[in-house]
Structure formats: C-alpha cells, structure tokens
Amino acid sequence: MTLREKQSVFLLNFAKLIQWVYEQGWELTAGELLRTPEQQAIYVQEGKSKTSDSKHLIKMAGDLNLFIDGVFQTDGDAYKPLGDYWKSLNTDNIWGGDWEFKDNDHFQMRR
C-alpha cells in the first residue's frame, strides 16, 4: 500500500473516531494533523515529544481535544474509550495513551 493510500485509510478511520465521539454525546476540537519538521524539532527540544520521526510529519497522526459536558478533559482515563475504539477500527491504529510517554489525545497509524 502506498503512503497516499495509507493516509486515506487513516483519515477515514479518524473521521469514524470523530463521529463516534459525537455519538457518545461528547465534543471535540482539533489539535494537530500535519506538523512541519521545524515544529517537531521544537517539540523534541521542549520535551513535548520524544522523537523526530513523528507520524504527524506524514499525515498519519492526529490530535483531538475532548470535552465532556463542556469541560476540557486532561485525564487519560477520559480518553481511554476513544483509544479503545480507535484501535478497534484497524490493527495498525495506535493510541498515544498506551505509551510510556503518555500522549492521550494522540491517534496514529503505522505506515
């Protein structure tokens, strides 16, 4: 599968995740989808990322900000249902909340 084809699968899964969240009665705002190499380098320098090989660089990752009853969620437990649903959509889907370096609002797909 080419990168472009994989990006298409990722985006369809991302749309399904967004739809599912709204079906639960929750809300989202968008975080990052595409990230430049320069921005990634800044995140690594600031300790906000552990890698210079982020899937954001190739449009295979996206961040979502979760709101329940109008309240922005920062606790990883609130994102767990999203992570579980995300992983159920495709065996290549990865949720950042499963990492040692927690990134609960991060959803990506293996290339």
Phi and psi restraints in degrees (range 20) as a CNS / XPLOR table:
assign (resid 1 and name C) (resid 2 and name N)
       (resid 2 and name CA) (resid 2 and name C) 1.0 -74.5 20.0 2
assign (resid 2 and name N) (resid 2 and name CA)
       (resid 2 and name C) (resid 3 and name N) 1.0 164.4 20.0 2
assign (resid 2 and name C) (resid 3 and name N)
       (resid 3 and name CA) (resid 3 and name C) 1.0 -59.3 20.0 2
assign (resid 3 and name N) (resid 3 and name CA)
       (resid 3 and name C) (resid 4 and name N) 1.0 -44.1 20.0 2
assign (resid 3 and name C) (resid 4 and name N)
       (resid 4 and name CA) (resid 4 and name C) 1.0 -60.8 20.0 2
assign (resid 4 and name N) (resid 4 and name CA)
       (resid 4 and name C) (resid 5 and name N) 1.0 -41.3 20.0 2
assign (resid 4 and name C) (resid 5 and name N)
       (resid 5 and name CA) (resid 5 and name C) 1.0 -65.4 20.0 2
assign (resid 5 and name N) (resid 5 and name CA)
       (resid 5 and name C) (resid 6 and name N) 1.0 -41.5 20.0 2
assign (resid 5 and name C) (resid 6 and name N)
       (resid 6 and name CA) (resid 6 and name C) 1.0 -66.2 20.0 2
assign (resid 6 and name N) (resid 6 and name CA)
       (resid 6 and name C) (resid 7 and name N) 1.0 -39.0 20.0 2
assign (resid 6 and name C) (resid 7 and name N)
       (resid 7 and name CA) (resid 7 and name C) 1.0 -60.5 20.0 2
assign (resid 7 and name N) (resid 7 and name CA)
       (resid 7 and name C) (resid 8 and name N) 1.0 -36.7 20.0 2
assign (resid 7 and name C) (resid 8 and name N)
       (resid 8 and name CA) (resid 8 and name C) 1.0 -65.4 20.0 2
assign (resid 8 and name N) (resid 8 and name CA)
       (resid 8 and name C) (resid 9 and name N) 1.0 -42.9 20.0 2
assign (resid 8 and name C) (resid 9 and name N)
       (resid 9 and name CA) (resid 9 and name C) 1.0 -63.6 20.0 2
assign (resid 9 and name N) (resid 9 and name CA)
       (resid 9 and name C) (resid 10 and name N) 1.0 -44.6 20.0 2
assign (resid 9 and name C) (resid 10 and name N)
       (resid 10 and name CA) (resid 10 and name C) 1.0 -56.6 20.0 2
assign (resid 10 and name N) (resid 10 and name CA)
       (resid 10 and name C) (resid 11 and name N) 1.0 -49.0 20.0 2
assign (resid 10 and name C) (resid 11 and name N)
       (resid 11 and name CA) (resid 11 and name C) 1.0 -65.5 20.0 2
assign (resid 11 and name N) (resid 11 and name CA)
       (resid 11 and name C) (resid 12 and name N) 1.0 -37.5 20.0 2
assign (resid 11 and name C) (resid 12 and name N)
       (resid 12 and name CA) (resid 12 and name C) 1.0 -63.1 20.0 2
assign (resid 12 and name N) (resid 12 and name CA)
       (resid 12 and name C) (resid 13 and name N) 1.0 -44.7 20.0 2
assign (resid 12 and name C) (resid 13 and name N)
       (resid 13 and name CA) (resid 13 and name C) 1.0 -62.6 20.0 2
assign (resid 13 and name N) (resid 13 and name CA)
       (resid 13 and name C) (resid 14 and name N) 1.0 -39.9 20.0 2
assign (resid 13 and name C) (resid 14 and name N)
       (resid 14 and name CA) (resid 14 and name C) 1.0 -62.2 20.0 2
assign (resid 14 and name N) (resid 14 and name CA)
       (resid 14 and name C) (resid 15 and name N) 1.0 -41.3 20.0 2
assign (resid 14 and name C) (resid 15 and name N)
       (resid 15 and name CA) (resid 15 and name C) 1.0 -63.9 20.0 2
assign (resid 15 and name N) (resid 15 and name CA)
       (resid 15 and name C) (resid 16 and name N) 1.0 -40.4 20.0 2
assign (resid 15 and name C) (resid 16 and name N)
       (resid 16 and name CA) (resid 16 and name C) 1.0 -62.8 20.0 2
assign (resid 16 and name N) (resid 16 and name CA)
       (resid 16 and name C) (resid 17 and name N) 1.0 -40.3 20.0 2
assign (resid 16 and name C) (resid 17 and name N)
       (resid 17 and name CA) (resid 17 and name C) 1.0 -62.6 20.0 2
assign (resid 17 and name N) (resid 17 and name CA)
       (resid 17 and name C) (resid 18 and name N) 1.0 -45.6 20.0 2
assign (resid 17 and name C) (resid 18 and name N)
       (resid 18 and name CA) (resid 18 and name C) 1.0 -60.4 20.0 2
assign (resid 18 and name N) (resid 18 and name CA)
       (resid 18 and name C) (resid 19 and name N) 1.0 -47.2 20.0 2
assign (resid 18 and name C) (resid 19 and name N)
       (resid 19 and name CA) (resid 19 and name C) 1.0 -59.8 20.0 2
assign (resid 19 and name N) (resid 19 and name CA)
       (resid 19 and name C) (resid 20 and name N) 1.0 -44.0 20.0 2
assign (resid 19 and name C) (resid 20 and name N)
       (resid 20 and name CA) (resid 20 and name C) 1.0 -60.2 20.0 2
assign (resid 20 and name N) (resid 20 and name CA)
       (resid 20 and name C) (resid 21 and name N) 1.0 -42.9 20.0 2
assign (resid 20 and name C) (resid 21 and name N)
       (resid 21 and name CA) (resid 21 and name C) 1.0 -58.7 20.0 2
assign (resid 21 and name N) (resid 21 and name CA)
       (resid 21 and name C) (resid 22 and name N) 1.0 -45.1 20.0 2
assign (resid 21 and name C) (resid 22 and name N)
       (resid 22 and name CA) (resid 22 and name C) 1.0 -67.3 20.0 2
assign (resid 22 and name N) (resid 22 and name CA)
       (resid 22 and name C) (resid 23 and name N) 1.0 -31.7 20.0 2
assign (resid 22 and name C) (resid 23 and name N)
       (resid 23 and name CA) (resid 23 and name C) 1.0 -65.4 20.0 2
assign (resid 23 and name N) (resid 23 and name CA)
       (resid 23 and name C) (resid 24 and name N) 1.0 -23.9 20.0 2
assign (resid 23 and name C) (resid 24 and name N)
       (resid 24 and name CA) (resid 24 and name C) 1.0 -80.6 20.0 2
assign (resid 24 and name N) (resid 24 and name CA)
       (resid 24 and name C) (resid 25 and name N) 1.0 -7.1 20.0 2
assign (resid 24 and name C) (resid 25 and name N)
       (resid 25 and name CA) (resid 25 and name C) 1.0 88.9 20.0 2
assign (resid 25 and name N) (resid 25 and name CA)
       (resid 25 and name C) (resid 26 and name N) 1.0 10.7 20.0 2
assign (resid 25 and name C) (resid 26 and name N)
       (resid 26 and name CA) (resid 26 and name C) 1.0 -98.8 20.0 2
assign (resid 26 and name N) (resid 26 and name CA)
       (resid 26 and name C) (resid 27 and name N) 1.0 176.2 20.0 2
assign (resid 26 and name C) (resid 27 and name N)
       (resid 27 and name CA) (resid 27 and name C) 1.0 -132.2 20.0 2
assign (resid 27 and name N) (resid 27 and name CA)
       (resid 27 and name C) (resid 28 and name N) 1.0 161.2 20.0 2
assign (resid 27 and name C) (resid 28 and name N)
       (resid 28 and name CA) (resid 28 and name C) 1.0 -135.6 20.0 2
assign (resid 28 and name N) (resid 28 and name CA)
       (resid 28 and name C) (resid 29 and name N) 1.0 153.7 20.0 2
assign (resid 28 and name C) (resid 29 and name N)
       (resid 29 and name CA) (resid 29 and name C) 1.0 -123.6 20.0 2
assign (resid 29 and name N) (resid 29 and name CA)
       (resid 29 and name C) (resid 30 and name N) 1.0 158.9 20.0 2
assign (resid 29 and name C) (resid 30 and name N)
       (resid 30 and name CA) (resid 30 and name C) 1.0 -85.3 20.0 2
assign (resid 30 and name N) (resid 30 and name CA)
       (resid 30 and name C) (resid 31 and name N) 1.0 141.2 20.0 2
assign (resid 30 and name C) (resid 31 and name N)
       (resid 31 and name CA) (resid 31 and name C) 1.0 -102.6 20.0 2
assign (resid 31 and name N) (resid 31 and name CA)
       (resid 31 and name C) (resid 32 and name N) 1.0 -142.5 20.0 2
assign (resid 31 and name C) (resid 32 and name N)
       (resid 32 and name CA) (resid 32 and name C) 1.0 -85.4 20.0 2
assign (resid 32 and name N) (resid 32 and name CA)
       (resid 32 and name C) (resid 33 and name N) 1.0 145.2 20.0 2
assign (resid 32 and name C) (resid 33 and name N)
       (resid 33 and name CA) (resid 33 and name C) 1.0 -115.9 20.0 2
assign (resid 33 and name N) (resid 33 and name CA)
       (resid 33 and name C) (resid 34 and name N) 1.0 -65.6 20.0 2
assign (resid 33 and name C) (resid 34 and name N)
       (resid 34 and name CA) (resid 34 and name C) 1.0 -93.6 20.0 2
assign (resid 34 and name N) (resid 34 and name CA)
       (resid 34 and name C) (resid 35 and name N) 1.0 137.0 20.0 2
assign (resid 34 and name C) (resid 35 and name N)
       (resid 35 and name CA) (resid 35 and name C) 1.0 -131.7 20.0 2
assign (resid 35 and name N) (resid 35 and name CA)
       (resid 35 and name C) (resid 36 and name N) 1.0 139.1 20.0 2
assign (resid 35 and name C) (resid 36 and name N)
       (resid 36 and name CA) (resid 36 and name C) 1.0 -80.3 20.0 2
assign (resid 36 and name N) (resid 36 and name CA)
       (resid 36 and name C) (resid 37 and name N) 1.0 157.1 20.0 2
assign (resid 36 and name C) (resid 37 and name N)
       (resid 37 and name CA) (resid 37 and name C) 1.0 -58.8 20.0 2
assign (resid 37 and name N) (resid 37 and name CA)
       (resid 37 and name C) (resid 38 and name N) 1.0 -34.7 20.0 2
assign (resid 37 and name C) (resid 38 and name N)
       (resid 38 and name CA) (resid 38 and name C) 1.0 -64.7 20.0 2
assign (resid 38 and name N) (resid 38 and name CA)
       (resid 38 and name C) (resid 39 and name N) 1.0 -43.3 20.0 2
assign (resid 38 and name C) (resid 39 and name N)
       (resid 39 and name CA) (resid 39 and name C) 1.0 -66.6 20.0 2
assign (resid 39 and name N) (resid 39 and name CA)
       (resid 39 and name C) (resid 40 and name N) 1.0 -38.7 20.0 2
assign (resid 39 and name C) (resid 40 and name N)
       (resid 40 and name CA) (resid 40 and name C) 1.0 -62.4 20.0 2
assign (resid 40 and name N) (resid 40 and name CA)
       (resid 40 and name C) (resid 41 and name N) 1.0 -41.4 20.0 2
assign (resid 40 and name C) (resid 41 and name N)
       (resid 41 and name CA) (resid 41 and name C) 1.0 -61.5 20.0 2
assign (resid 41 and name N) (resid 41 and name CA)
       (resid 41 and name C) (resid 42 and name N) 1.0 -38.1 20.0 2
assign (resid 41 and name C) (resid 42 and name N)
       (resid 42 and name CA) (resid 42 and name C) 1.0 -64.4 20.0 2
assign (resid 42 and name N) (resid 42 and name CA)
       (resid 42 and name C) (resid 43 and name N) 1.0 -43.8 20.0 2
assign (resid 42 and name C) (resid 43 and name N)
       (resid 43 and name CA) (resid 43 and name C) 1.0 -62.3 20.0 2
assign (resid 43 and name N) (resid 43 and name CA)
       (resid 43 and name C) (resid 44 and name N) 1.0 -39.7 20.0 2
assign (resid 43 and name C) (resid 44 and name N)
       (resid 44 and name CA) (resid 44 and name C) 1.0 -64.7 20.0 2
assign (resid 44 and name N) (resid 44 and name CA)
       (resid 44 and name C) (resid 45 and name N) 1.0 -46.1 20.0 2
assign (resid 44 and name C) (resid 45 and name N)
       (resid 45 and name CA) (resid 45 and name C) 1.0 -60.8 20.0 2
assign (resid 45 and name N) (resid 45 and name CA)
       (resid 45 and name C) (resid 46 and name N) 1.0 -37.5 20.0 2
assign (resid 45 and name C) (resid 46 and name N)
       (resid 46 and name CA) (resid 46 and name C) 1.0 -83.6 20.0 2
assign (resid 46 and name N) (resid 46 and name CA)
       (resid 46 and name C) (resid 47 and name N) 1.0 -4.1 20.0 2
assign (resid 46 and name C) (resid 47 and name N)
       (resid 47 and name CA) (resid 47 and name C) 1.0 80.7 20.0 2
assign (resid 47 and name N) (resid 47 and name CA)
       (resid 47 and name C) (resid 48 and name N) 1.0 12.1 20.0 2
assign (resid 47 and name C) (resid 48 and name N)
       (resid 48 and name CA) (resid 48 and name C) 1.0 -84.0 20.0 2
assign (resid 48 and name N) (resid 48 and name CA)
       (resid 48 and name C) (resid 49 and name N) 1.0 -11.9 20.0 2
assign (resid 48 and name C) (resid 49 and name N)
       (resid 49 and name CA) (resid 49 and name C) 1.0 -144.7 20.0 2
assign (resid 49 and name N) (resid 49 and name CA)
       (resid 49 and name C) (resid 50 and name N) 1.0 152.6 20.0 2
assign (resid 49 and name C) (resid 50 and name N)
       (resid 50 and name CA) (resid 50 and name C) 1.0 -104.9 20.0 2
assign (resid 50 and name N) (resid 50 and name CA)
       (resid 50 and name C) (resid 51 and name N) 1.0 0.2 20.0 2
assign (resid 50 and name C) (resid 51 and name N)
       (resid 51 and name CA) (resid 51 and name C) 1.0 -137.9 20.0 2
assign (resid 51 and name N) (resid 51 and name CA)
       (resid 51 and name C) (resid 52 and name N) 1.0 150.8 20.0 2
assign (resid 51 and name C) (resid 52 and name N)
       (resid 52 and name CA) (resid 52 and name C) 1.0 -95.0 20.0 2
assign (resid 52 and name N) (resid 52 and name CA)
       (resid 52 and name C) (resid 53 and name N) 1.0 1.6 20.0 2
assign (resid 52 and name C) (resid 53 and name N)
       (resid 53 and name CA) (resid 53 and name C) 1.0 -110.9 20.0 2
assign (resid 53 and name N) (resid 53 and name CA)
       (resid 53 and name C) (resid 54 and name N) 1.0 47.8 20.0 2
assign (resid 53 and name C) (resid 54 and name N)
       (resid 54 and name CA) (resid 54 and name C) 1.0 -65.8 20.0 2
assign (resid 54 and name N) (resid 54 and name CA)
       (resid 54 and name C) (resid 55 and name N) 1.0 142.7 20.0 2
assign (resid 54 and name C) (resid 55 and name N)
       (resid 55 and name CA) (resid 55 and name C) 1.0 -69.6 20.0 2
assign (resid 55 and name N) (resid 55 and name CA)
       (resid 55 and name C) (resid 56 and name N) 1.0 -15.2 20.0 2
assign (resid 55 and name C) (resid 56 and name N)
       (resid 56 and name CA) (resid 56 and name C) 1.0 -60.7 20.0 2
assign (resid 56 and name N) (resid 56 and name CA)
       (resid 56 and name C) (resid 57 and name N) 1.0 -30.4 20.0 2
assign (resid 56 and name C) (resid 57 and name N)
       (resid 57 and name CA) (resid 57 and name C) 1.0 -64.8 20.0 2
assign (resid 57 and name N) (resid 57 and name CA)
       (resid 57 and name C) (resid 58 and name N) 1.0 -24.0 20.0 2
assign (resid 57 and name C) (resid 58 and name N)
       (resid 58 and name CA) (resid 58 and name C) 1.0 -118.9 20.0 2
assign (resid 58 and name N) (resid 58 and name CA)
       (resid 58 and name C) (resid 59 and name N) 1.0 21.1 20.0 2
assign (resid 58 and name C) (resid 59 and name N)
       (resid 59 and name CA) (resid 59 and name C) 1.0 59.0 20.0 2
assign (resid 59 and name N) (resid 59 and name CA)
       (resid 59 and name C) (resid 60 and name N) 1.0 40.9 20.0 2
assign (resid 59 and name C) (resid 60 and name N)
       (resid 60 and name CA) (resid 60 and name C) 1.0 -121.1 20.0 2
assign (resid 60 and name N) (resid 60 and name CA)
       (resid 60 and name C) (resid 61 and name N) 1.0 19.5 20.0 2
assign (resid 60 and name C) (resid 61 and name N)
       (resid 61 and name CA) (resid 61 and name C) 1.0 -150.4 20.0 2
assign (resid 61 and name N) (resid 61 and name CA)
       (resid 61 and name C) (resid 62 and name N) 1.0 151.6 20.0 2
assign (resid 61 and name C) (resid 62 and name N)
       (resid 62 and name CA) (resid 62 and name C) 1.0 -149.2 20.0 2
assign (resid 62 and name N) (resid 62 and name CA)
       (resid 62 and name C) (resid 63 and name N) 1.0 150.8 20.0 2
assign (resid 62 and name C) (resid 63 and name N)
       (resid 63 and name CA) (resid 63 and name C) 1.0 -112.4 20.0 2
assign (resid 63 and name N) (resid 63 and name CA)
       (resid 63 and name C) (resid 64 and name N) 1.0 139.0 20.0 2
assign (resid 63 and name C) (resid 64 and name N)
       (resid 64 and name CA) (resid 64 and name C) 1.0 -128.4 20.0 2
assign (resid 64 and name N) (resid 64 and name CA)
       (resid 64 and name C) (resid 65 and name N) 1.0 138.0 20.0 2
assign (resid 64 and name C) (resid 65 and name N)
       (resid 65 and name CA) (resid 65 and name C) 1.0 -100.7 20.0 2
assign (resid 65 and name N) (resid 65 and name CA)
       (resid 65 and name C) (resid 66 and name N) 1.0 119.1 20.0 2
assign (resid 65 and name C) (resid 66 and name N)
       (resid 66 and name CA) (resid 66 and name C) 1.0 -94.2 20.0 2
assign (resid 66 and name N) (resid 66 and name CA)
       (resid 66 and name C) (resid 67 and name N) 1.0 135.7 20.0 2
assign (resid 66 and name C) (resid 67 and name N)
       (resid 67 and name CA) (resid 67 and name C) 1.0 -126.3 20.0 2
assign (resid 67 and name N) (resid 67 and name CA)
       (resid 67 and name C) (resid 68 and name N) 1.0 126.8 20.0 2
assign (resid 67 and name C) (resid 68 and name N)
       (resid 68 and name CA) (resid 68 and name C) 1.0 -119.3 20.0 2
assign (resid 68 and name N) (resid 68 and name CA)
       (resid 68 and name C) (resid 69 and name N) 1.0 124.6 20.0 2
assign (resid 68 and name C) (resid 69 and name N)
       (resid 69 and name CA) (resid 69 and name C) 1.0 54.0 20.0 2
assign (resid 69 and name N) (resid 69 and name CA)
       (resid 69 and name C) (resid 70 and name N) 1.0 37.3 20.0 2
assign (resid 69 and name C) (resid 70 and name N)
       (resid 70 and name CA) (resid 70 and name C) 1.0 78.1 20.0 2
assign (resid 70 and name N) (resid 70 and name CA)
       (resid 70 and name C) (resid 71 and name N) 1.0 3.6 20.0 2
assign (resid 70 and name C) (resid 71 and name N)
       (resid 71 and name CA) (resid 71 and name C) 1.0 -106.6 20.0 2
assign (resid 71 and name N) (resid 71 and name CA)
       (resid 71 and name C) (resid 72 and name N) 1.0 125.3 20.0 2
assign (resid 71 and name C) (resid 72 and name N)
       (resid 72 and name CA) (resid 72 and name C) 1.0 -63.0 20.0 2
assign (resid 72 and name N) (resid 72 and name CA)
       (resid 72 and name C) (resid 73 and name N) 1.0 129.6 20.0 2
assign (resid 72 and name C) (resid 73 and name N)
       (resid 73 and name CA) (resid 73 and name C) 1.0 -95.6 20.0 2
assign (resid 73 and name N) (resid 73 and name CA)
       (resid 73 and name C) (resid 74 and name N) 1.0 127.1 20.0 2
assign (resid 73 and name C) (resid 74 and name N)
       (resid 74 and name CA) (resid 74 and name C) 1.0 -115.6 20.0 2
assign (resid 74 and name N) (resid 74 and name CA)
       (resid 74 and name C) (resid 75 and name N) 1.0 -11.0 20.0 2
assign (resid 74 and name C) (resid 75 and name N)
       (resid 75 and name CA) (resid 75 and name C) 1.0 -82.5 20.0 2
assign (resid 75 and name N) (resid 75 and name CA)
       (resid 75 and name C) (resid 76 and name N) 1.0 130.9 20.0 2
assign (resid 75 and name C) (resid 76 and name N)
       (resid 76 and name CA) (resid 76 and name C) 1.0 -58.0 20.0 2
assign (resid 76 and name N) (resid 76 and name CA)
       (resid 76 and name C) (resid 77 and name N) 1.0 -31.0 20.0 2
assign (resid 76 and name C) (resid 77 and name N)
       (resid 77 and name CA) (resid 77 and name C) 1.0 -61.3 20.0 2
assign (resid 77 and name N) (resid 77 and name CA)
       (resid 77 and name C) (resid 78 and name N) 1.0 -32.3 20.0 2
assign (resid 77 and name C) (resid 78 and name N)
       (resid 78 and name CA) (resid 78 and name C) 1.0 -66.9 20.0 2
assign (resid 78 and name N) (resid 78 and name CA)
       (resid 78 and name C) (resid 79 and name N) 1.0 -31.3 20.0 2
assign (resid 78 and name C) (resid 79 and name N)
       (resid 79 and name CA) (resid 79 and name C) 1.0 -85.6 20.0 2
assign (resid 79 and name N) (resid 79 and name CA)
       (resid 79 and name C) (resid 80 and name N) 1.0 -14.0 20.0 2
assign (resid 79 and name C) (resid 80 and name N)
       (resid 80 and name CA) (resid 80 and name C) 1.0 -56.3 20.0 2
assign (resid 80 and name N) (resid 80 and name CA)
       (resid 80 and name C) (resid 81 and name N) 1.0 -43.6 20.0 2
assign (resid 80 and name C) (resid 81 and name N)
       (resid 81 and name CA) (resid 81 and name C) 1.0 -59.7 20.0 2
assign (resid 81 and name N) (resid 81 and name CA)
       (resid 81 and name C) (resid 82 and name N) 1.0 -34.8 20.0 2
assign (resid 81 and name C) (resid 82 and name N)
       (resid 82 and name CA) (resid 82 and name C) 1.0 -66.3 20.0 2
assign (resid 82 and name N) (resid 82 and name CA)
       (resid 82 and name C) (resid 83 and name N) 1.0 -44.7 20.0 2
assign (resid 82 and name C) (resid 83 and name N)
       (resid 83 and name CA) (resid 83 and name C) 1.0 -61.1 20.0 2
assign (resid 83 and name N) (resid 83 and name CA)
       (resid 83 and name C) (resid 84 and name N) 1.0 -42.7 20.0 2
assign (resid 83 and name C) (resid 84 and name N)
       (resid 84 and name CA) (resid 84 and name C) 1.0 -64.4 20.0 2
assign (resid 84 and name N) (resid 84 and name CA)
       (resid 84 and name C) (resid 85 and name N) 1.0 -43.8 20.0 2
assign (resid 84 and name C) (resid 85 and name N)
       (resid 85 and name CA) (resid 85 and name C) 1.0 -63.9 20.0 2
assign (resid 85 and name N) (resid 85 and name CA)
       (resid 85 and name C) (resid 86 and name N) 1.0 -44.6 20.0 2
assign (resid 85 and name C) (resid 86 and name N)
       (resid 86 and name CA) (resid 86 and name C) 1.0 -55.1 20.0 2
assign (resid 86 and name N) (resid 86 and name CA)
       (resid 86 and name C) (resid 87 and name N) 1.0 -47.5 20.0 2
assign (resid 86 and name C) (resid 87 and name N)
       (resid 87 and name CA) (resid 87 and name C) 1.0 -67.8 20.0 2
assign (resid 87 and name N) (resid 87 and name CA)
       (resid 87 and name C) (resid 88 and name N) 1.0 -26.8 20.0 2
assign (resid 87 and name C) (resid 88 and name N)
       (resid 88 and name CA) (resid 88 and name C) 1.0 -72.2 20.0 2
assign (resid 88 and name N) (resid 88 and name CA)
       (resid 88 and name C) (resid 89 and name N) 1.0 -19.0 20.0 2
assign (resid 88 and name C) (resid 89 and name N)
       (resid 89 and name CA) (resid 89 and name C) 1.0 -76.3 20.0 2
assign (resid 89 and name N) (resid 89 and name CA)
       (resid 89 and name C) (resid 90 and name N) 1.0 -29.3 20.0 2
assign (resid 89 and name C) (resid 90 and name N)
       (resid 90 and name CA) (resid 90 and name C) 1.0 -163.6 20.0 2
assign (resid 90 and name N) (resid 90 and name CA)
       (resid 90 and name C) (resid 91 and name N) 1.0 138.1 20.0 2
assign (resid 90 and name C) (resid 91 and name N)
       (resid 91 and name CA) (resid 91 and name C) 1.0 -66.4 20.0 2
assign (resid 91 and name N) (resid 91 and name CA)
       (resid 91 and name C) (resid 92 and name N) 1.0 -16.0 20.0 2
assign (resid 91 and name C) (resid 92 and name N)
       (resid 92 and name CA) (resid 92 and name C) 1.0 -89.2 20.0 2
assign (resid 92 and name N) (resid 92 and name CA)
       (resid 92 and name C) (resid 93 and name N) 1.0 -3.9 20.0 2
assign (resid 92 and name C) (resid 93 and name N)
       (resid 93 and name CA) (resid 93 and name C) 1.0 -79.5 20.0 2
assign (resid 93 and name N) (resid 93 and name CA)
       (resid 93 and name C) (resid 94 and name N) 1.0 137.5 20.0 2
assign (resid 93 and name C) (resid 94 and name N)
       (resid 94 and name CA) (resid 94 and name C) 1.0 -127.8 20.0 2
assign (resid 94 and name N) (resid 94 and name CA)
       (resid 94 and name C) (resid 95 and name N) 1.0 137.3 20.0 2
assign (resid 94 and name C) (resid 95 and name N)
       (resid 95 and name CA) (resid 95 and name C) 1.0 -107.8 20.0 2
assign (resid 95 and name N) (resid 95 and name CA)
       (resid 95 and name C) (resid 96 and name N) 1.0 131.3 20.0 2
assign (resid 95 and name C) (resid 96 and name N)
       (resid 96 and name CA) (resid 96 and name C) 1.0 -63.2 20.0 2
assign (resid 96 and name N) (resid 96 and name CA)
       (resid 96 and name C) (resid 97 and name N) 1.0 -17.9 20.0 2
assign (resid 96 and name C) (resid 97 and name N)
       (resid 97 and name CA) (resid 97 and name C) 1.0 -71.9 20.0 2
assign (resid 97 and name N) (resid 97 and name CA)
       (resid 97 and name C) (resid 98 and name N) 1.0 -13.5 20.0 2
assign (resid 97 and name C) (resid 98 and name N)
       (resid 98 and name CA) (resid 98 and name C) 1.0 -86.7 20.0 2
assign (resid 98 and name N) (resid 98 and name CA)
       (resid 98 and name C) (resid 99 and name N) 1.0 -8.4 20.0 2
assign (resid 98 and name C) (resid 99 and name N)
       (resid 99 and name CA) (resid 99 and name C) 1.0 -82.1 20.0 2
assign (resid 99 and name N) (resid 99 and name CA)
       (resid 99 and name C) (resid 100 and name N) 1.0 159.0 20.0 2
assign (resid 99 and name C) (resid 100 and name N)
       (resid 100 and name CA) (resid 100 and name C) 1.0 -62.2 20.0 2
assign (resid 100 and name N) (resid 100 and name CA)
       (resid 100 and name C) (resid 101 and name N) 1.0 -43.6 20.0 2
assign (resid 100 and name C) (resid 101 and name N)
       (resid 101 and name CA) (resid 101 and name C) 1.0 -87.6 20.0 2
assign (resid 101 and name N) (resid 101 and name CA)
       (resid 101 and name C) (resid 102 and name N) 1.0 90.1 20.0 2
assign (resid 101 and name C) (resid 102 and name N)
       (resid 102 and name CA) (resid 102 and name C) 1.0 -59.4 20.0 2
assign (resid 102 and name N) (resid 102 and name CA)
       (resid 102 and name C) (resid 103 and name N) 1.0 131.7 20.0 2
assign (resid 102 and name C) (resid 103 and name N)
       (resid 103 and name CA) (resid 103 and name C) 1.0 -138.6 20.0 2
assign (resid 103 and name N) (resid 103 and name CA)
       (resid 103 and name C) (resid 104 and name N) 1.0 69.5 20.0 2
assign (resid 103 and name C) (resid 104 and name N)
       (resid 104 and name CA) (resid 104 and name C) 1.0 -61.0 20.0 2
assign (resid 104 and name N) (resid 104 and name CA)
       (resid 104 and name C) (resid 105 and name N) 1.0 -26.7 20.0 2
assign (resid 104 and name C) (resid 105 and name N)
       (resid 105 and name CA) (resid 105 and name C) 1.0 -90.9 20.0 2
assign (resid 105 and name N) (resid 105 and name CA)
       (resid 105 and name C) (resid 106 and name N) 1.0 10.1 20.0 2
assign (resid 105 and name C) (resid 106 and name N)
       (resid 106 and name CA) (resid 106 and name C) 1.0 -105.4 20.0 2
assign (resid 106 and name N) (resid 106 and name CA)
       (resid 106 and name C) (resid 107 and name N) 1.0 130.3 20.0 2
assign (resid 106 and name C) (resid 107 and name N)
       (resid 107 and name CA) (resid 107 and name C) 1.0 -130.8 20.0 2
assign (resid 107 and name N) (resid 107 and name CA)
       (resid 107 and name C) (resid 108 and name N) 1.0 125.4 20.0 2
assign (resid 107 and name C) (resid 108 and name N)
       (resid 108 and name CA) (resid 108 and name C) 1.0 -139.2 20.0 2
assign (resid 108 and name N) (resid 108 and name CA)
       (resid 108 and name C) (resid 109 and name N) 1.0 170.9 20.0 2
assign (resid 108 and name C) (resid 109 and name N)
       (resid 109 and name CA) (resid 109 and name C) 1.0 -130.3 20.0 2
assign (resid 109 and name N) (resid 109 and name CA)
       (resid 109 and name C) (resid 110 and name N) 1.0 137.9 20.0 2
assign (resid 109 and name C) (resid 110 and name N)
       (resid 110 and name CA) (resid 110 and name C) 1.0 -62.4 20.0 2
assign (resid 110 and name N) (resid 110 and name CA)
       (resid 110 and name C) (resid 111 and name N) 1.0 147.0 20.0 2
